[in-house]
Amino acid sequence: MTPGQPPKVGTSSVMKGKHAAPKWPGYSKTIHYEITGAGRIDYQFNPSSTEGMHGDPHDVVRILSIDLGSH
């Protein structure tokens, strides 16, 4: 619900390196969200995207990968 803030469950961190760069204009660097014992999700978000049919500014989260395997 709040992709730009630390999660209430699990941990998140901004990834480092060339793979962390935003893939689309206006999006964040890649955020690595780790759910203890359940896996991890890498995503980027845009708090004011105008993508979509109506073009109104809204939050958009794009999931880049989901890994449910063990670390």
C-alpha positions in Angstrom: 0.0 0.0 0.0 3.0 2.3 0.5 5.7 1.3 -2.0 7.9 4.3 -1.2 8.1 3.7 2.5 9.5 0.8 4.6 7.0 -2.1 4.9 5.2 -3.0 8.1 6.0 -6.7 7.4 9.4 -7.9 6.1 12.2 -5.6 5.0 13.0 -3.6 1.9 16.1 -1.9 0.4 17.0 -0.1 -2.8 19.1 -2.4 -5.0 22.6 -1.3 -6.0 24.4 -1.6 -9.3 23.3 -1.2 -12.9 20.2 -3.4 -12.5 18.8 -0.9 -10.0 18.3 1.9 -12.4 14.7 2.9 -13.3 13.5 1.1 -16.4 10.8 3.7 -17.3 10.8 7.5 -16.9 9.4 8.7 -13.6 9.9 5.3 -11.8 12.0 4.6 -8.7 15.1 2.6 -8.6 14.5 -1.2 -8.1 13.3 -2.0 -4.6 14.0 -5.4 -3.1 11.2 -6.4 -0.8 12.0 -9.4 1.3 9.3 -11.3 3.2 10.9 -13.4 6.0 10.6 -17.1 5.1 8.3 -16.5 2.1 10.5 -15.0 -0.6 11.2 -11.7 -2.2 9.7 -9.3 -4.8 11.7 -6.7 -6.8 9.6 -3.8 -8.0 9.7 -0.2 -9.2 7.1 2.4 -8.6 5.9 5.8 -9.9 3.8 7.9 -7.5 2.3 10.0 -10.2 2.1 8.0 -13.4 -0.2 9.2 -16.2 -0.2 5.8 -17.9 -3.5 4.3 -18.7 -6.7 5.1 -20.6 -7.6 8.3 -18.7 -4.2 9.8 -18.2 -4.9 10.9 -14.7 -1.9 10.9 -12.2 -2.0 7.8 -10.0 0.4 5.4 -8.2 1.7 2.5 -10.3 3.9 -0.4 -9.1 5.6 -2.6 -11.7 6.8 -5.9 -10.4 10.0 -7.0 -12.0 10.5 -10.4 -10.4 9.0 -12.7 -7.7 11.3 -15.3 -6.1 9.6 -17.8 -3.8 12.7 -19.9 -3.4 15.0 -20.1 -0.4 17.9 -17.7 -0.1 
